[in-house]
Amino acid sequence: MGKARPFGYPYKGPHINTTKRGTHSARFIRPLDARTIRLAQRLRNAEIPVLLTLAPEAATVDGIAELTSMGVIVSLGHSNATAAETEAALAGGARNFTHLFNAMSPMEGRAPGMVGAAILSRADIGIICDGVHVSDEMVRLAIDAHGVERMHLVSDAMPTVGGAPAFMLYGSEIRVEFGPDGARLVNAQGSLAGAHTTMADSMLRLVGKVLLSMEQALKMAITNPARIIGAEDLGRIDGQAPQELLWWEGSNPPRSLTSGLALDWSVFAP
């Protein structure tokens, strides 16, 4: 047997805005630098897909262009950027947004912010659909405004999914709390610290609460993410080995979809 090979490398932080860092530790935050660019180049030389989330204010347009020229997918998020700063980063080659609405400058009447710039762009947009991070109504509004073809699900799931109800991060406890909107992860200060959900649960919510079709939900969970990383074959049934396929009927997802993986692209509806 050959050596295990990483499927891809999602790199979120440390090149983010301190005021929008979420659970990321402030002591590690820094502007985009040569260390990260060298690491990204090594991964790309090995033909490993890389998605790097950064804040436009923590990088130069030239830095973003250098990353995209080597095939890195630059995703914008954890940012307090203005719409103009966001648009400059998109012009530099950024083509994705990390969990819309969460940890980014909001859309206001006189200031579109990153949220408004994202929705008006032609970039791909990730969104968390757990009823906690974003209301179902706002998820639907974003999809209607931007189009399902350019939206994709992200779980933002943490180790509590399929694991213990608490874990340590940066020396602090992160735990699950249950509320009227669903389960959430909070830190010691009671602030939102991640999601306690699966991709399967997110898909069911898209269908049952946001009122998308199953085909649209599958597109957001499988087809669109596969396209973003240049692995369109993962979003098709033809050519897949039988053991890679799952048959899903009714409202109960297969057990393997509750394992807590951030993304599971082997979900296929009948």
C-alpha positions, 0 to 999 in steps of 0.5 A, a space after each residue: 500500500 502507498 503512503 496516505 495522502 491528504 485530500 486537501 488543506 483548509 487553512 483558516 487563519 492566522 491572517 485575519 482581523 483580530 476584532 473578527 477572530 472568533 475562537 482564534 487566539 489573538 497571539 497567533 494572528 499576523 499579516 500574510 507573510 513569506 512563511 505561509 506562502 512557502 507552505 502553500 507553495 510546497 502543498 501545491 507542488 505536491 498537487 494538494 488542494 489548498 483553501 486559505 481563509 484570510 482577511 483582505 486587511 491582513 494581506 496585500 493584493 499582490 500577496 493574494 495574487 501570488 497565492 492564486 497564481 500557484 493555485 491556492 483558493 483564497 477565501 475571504 473571511 474573519 474580516 472587518 473589511 469594507 466593500 471596497 477592500 473586499 472588491 480589491 481582494 476579489 480583483 486580486 484573485 480571491 474567489 470564495 467567502 468563508 461562512 457568510 455573515 459570521 465573523 465578517 463586516 455586516 451589510 448596512 444601508 450605507 455600508 455594504 461591508 463584506 457581506 454585501 460585497 460577497 452577495 453582489 460578487 460572482 465568487 463562491 460563498 460558504 454558509 453555515 446552516 444549523 439554525 444558530 449561526 445564521 437564521 433560516 430566513 437569512 440563509 434563504 435570502 442569501 441563496 435567493 440573492 446570490 444563486 444556489 449555483 454559487 453557494 455551498 454548505 460548511 459545517 464549522 463542526 468541532 470535535 463534539 460531533 460524535 465525541 465528548 460534549 467538551 474539549 480544550 482549545 488554546 487552554 480553554 474549554 469549549 462545550 456544547 449548549 442546547 437552546 431553542 434554536 439548536 445546539 451550539 458550541 460556546 467558550 468559557 465566556 459564553 461566546 459562540 465558538 463553533 458548530 455542533 452539526 453535521 453536513 447531513 443535518 445541514 442538508 436536512 435543514 436546507 430542505 425542511 426549514 430553508 425549503 430548498 429541493 433535495 437536488 439543490 441541497 445536494 448541490 450545495 453539499 457536494 457538487 459546488 464544493 467539489 467544483 471549487 477545489 477542482 475535483 468535479 468527479 467527486 460530485 458525480 455518481 458515474 465512475 465511483 466505486 460502489 463502496 463510495 456511494 450511500 443510499 439515503 431515503 427518508 429523513 434519517 441520514 446514514 450513520 457514516 454522515 454523523 461522524 463529525 467530518 467537516 465535509 463529506 462528499 460521498 452523499 448521493 440521493 436516490 
